[in-house]
Amino acid sequence: MHTIASLSRTRLATPRRLGGLAVALVCLSAPVHAQITLGSAGAFSVLGGVSVSNTGLTTISGDLGVAPGAIATGFGPGVVLGSIHLNDADAIAAQSDAATAYGALAALSFDQNLTGQNLGGLTLSAGVYRYSSSALLNGVLTLDGQGQAASIFVFQIASTLTTGSASFNLINGARAANVYFQVGSSATLGAGTSFAGTIIAHTSETLVTGVSVDGRVFALNGTVTLDTNEINTPAVVPEPAATAFVASVVVAVAAIGRRRRSGRVAAV
């Protein structure tokens, strides 16, 4: 199984001749985010397996869905700016795609085992991080994209995820859209938490009063419990800059080839 580091690596192949011009072909390994897709679940901010329960003035920017259950309570006073899907075709498809993403995240080889360490206070670069039991985030977690907007951060947590007064510091191109927490049991986001990323929990998720999430909250088999929260679904991340670079190389080579051919014709 490839890790994120190996999947995002760029290499130069042996130079080849094209129209008399030596060209180094740029070969890109498939980026990891091409293998971790949320599919139809990407349109959802909140997904519950049994139900979604809300208290207070929660605001959800995207869709809300429940499947195979069909219960969503507390809307209003909670506000869903997208659509509410209760065990309809959209909710069923989104839950299926979320479960697929959960499996893909769990199957990645990890780069570092952080078991026993508080995520708060750490500064991490792109990679896959493993907790063989529960994980705690109390304090500030800094994620460093190192200038790459498509940097992916994956946290594999075998049991529970719990936050205290927690927040994220995303620097150097790191984006909430590229942060994933695969939680083997349930997640509880505590008071004062400002969370970034998509949480896919096997069972349930609880957001206490005042928690904000720049991401998504998915519970595959249980309930999502909300209380005066703000959940904003992050924007879609553009393709890596390397892709644009390759395209520019191809265009430049084609243009040079045309000029060389036209020069030969003129000489004749």
N, C-alpha and C positions, 0 to 999 in steps of 0.2 A: 504494500500500500504506500502510495506517495504521501509525503508530507507537504505542507503549504510551501515550505522553502524550495523544495525540488520542483513543485508544479509551477511556481512563478518565475523560475530562472530563465534567463535569455542567453542564447549562445550564438556564436558566429560559425557558420559552416565554412568548408574549404572554398576559397574563391573560384568562381567559374568565369568562362569567357562568354560575353554576350555582345554580339556585334563588334568584336575586337576590343571590348572593354572588360577589364577584370572587375568582377562584382562579388562582394561577400554577401551571401544570402543570409538573411536574418531568420533564424528558426526559433519559434516561440513554443515552449511547452504549454499545454492547456492550462489556463489559470484555474486556481481551485474554485473560484466562484462560479465557473462554468459547470462544476460538478455539484455545487451546493446551491440548488435553486429552490425557491419557495413555491414556484408554480402559481397556481390560482390563489394560494394562501397569501401571496404578496400584497393583495388588495385589502387584506384584513388587518386591523389593529388588534383585535381581540377575538380569540377562538376558545370556546369551551366545549368539553366533551359531553357533560351532563347539563350544565347551566352556566349562566353569567348572572351574578347578583351584584347590584349596585346600591350604595347609599350616598346621598349628597349630590353635589353639582359636578359630577364627573364629565369631562369632555373627551370624546374619542374622535380622532380626525378621519379615520378610515372606516371600513366596514366592521360590523360585529356579527359573529356567527356562532351557532351552537349545533352540534351534531355528534352522535345520534340523538342526543337530548333535544328538547325544543322549548327551553325555559330561559327567558331573560327578564329580570325584574329590576325596577328602579329607573326606568327610562321613559318619562322624566320622574324625578328632576334631572337625571343624567341626560346628556345630549350626544347623539351619534350623528356626526356630520356626513358619514357615508350611509350605507343601507344596513338594515338588520335582517339576517337570514337565519331562520329557525328550522333546522332539519330539512332545508330545501336542497335542490341540486347544487347550488353554489356552496352552501355550507358543507355538504357531504364531500364535494370535490376538494374544498380547501382543507378539511380535516385529513383527507387521504394524502394530499400533497405535503401537509405539515408533518405527517407521520413518516413520509418518505425522506423529507429533509432531516428529521430526527435520526433516522437510521444512517443516513449519509454522514452526518456529523459524528455519530458514535463510532463509525467505522474508520475514521481517519487515524493514522498513526500519530501519536503525540510527540511533540518536540521536548517538552519538559513536564516533569511531575511536580506539582506544587502542593501536594497533599500536606495538610497541617499548617500551611502558611495563610495568613490573612492577605487577601487580595489588596486591601487598603495599604497604601504606601509603596506599592510596587510600580515600576515602570517597565512595560513589556513592549517588545516589537512584535511584528506579525508572526503568527505561529499557532500551534495547537497545544493547549495547556490542559493537563489532566489532574483531576482530583479523584482518588480512588475511594473516597468516602464523601463527607459533606464539605461544603465550601462556605467561607465567611468573607463578606466584604464590609469592612467597617473603616471608613476613611476615604481617601481619594485614590482611585486606580487610574494611572496614566498609561494611555495606549499611544505608542509612537509609530506613525505611519512611515517615517523615514523618507518622506517626499513622494510616496507612492499612494495615489488616491484609491487604488484597488487593493490595498493591504487588507488581509483577512485575519481576524482574530477569533479563534474558536476555543471555548471552554467546555470540556467534557467533565461533568460532575456526576459521579456514580449515585449519590444520594440526594441530599437537600442543598438548596442555595438559600442563604439567609443574609440580609443586609441590615446594618445598623444605620447610623447617620452616614450615608455613603454618596459619593458622586464620582463622575468620570471626567478626566482631563484628556481630550482627544487632540493630539498635536501632530504637526508635520504631515497632514493629509489623511490621518485616521478619520473614519466616518462611522457613525452609528449604524448605517446600513450594512456595514461589513463586520459587525460584531455579533457573535452567536453564542448563546448559552444552551447547551443540551443537558437537561437536568433529569437524572434518573428517577427522582421521586417528585417532590414538590418544592416550590419556591415561595419565600416570604420576603417581601420588600418592606423594610421597617421605616419608622418615622424619620423624616428628613432625607430620604433617599431621592436622588436625582439620577435615574438609571439611563444607560445608553446601550442599545442592542436588542436583538430578538431573543426572547426566552421561549424555548420549547420544552415544557415540562411533561413528563410521562403521566403525572397524576393531576395536581391542582396548583393554583397560584393565588396568593393573597397579597393585595396592595393595601397597606394601611393608610389612614387619613393623610392626605397631602402629598403622597408619592407622585412623582412625575416620571414618565418614560418616553424617551426618544427612541422608539422602536416598536416592538410587537410583543404581545403577551398571549401565548398559546398554551392551553392545557389539553392534552390529548384525551384523557379518560376521566377527568373530574370537572371541578367547578373553578371558574375565575371569580374571585371576590374583590370588589372595588369599593372605594370609599373616598369620594371627593378627590379624584385623581385627574391628571392630564396626560393623555396618551397621544403622542404625535408620531405618525408613521413617517420614517425618513424618506428622503427623496431617492430616486433610482440613481445608482452610481454610474458615471460614464465608463466606457471601455478604457483599459489601461493606456497610458500614453505611448507605450511601446507599439501598440496596434497602429496608432496614427503615424508613428515613425516609420514603420514598415510600409504603410501606404505611400508616404512621401518618397521613400526610396524607390518603390516600384514606379511611381510617376516620373521621378527624375531619370531613372534608367531608360524608361520608354522614350522620354523626350530626347535624351542623348542619342539613342539608337536612331530615332527619326532624323536628327540632324546629320548623323554620320552617313545614313543612306542617301539623304538629299545631296550631301556633298559629293559622294561618289557619282551620282547621276549627273550633277553639274560638270564634273570633271570630264565625263564621257562626251 
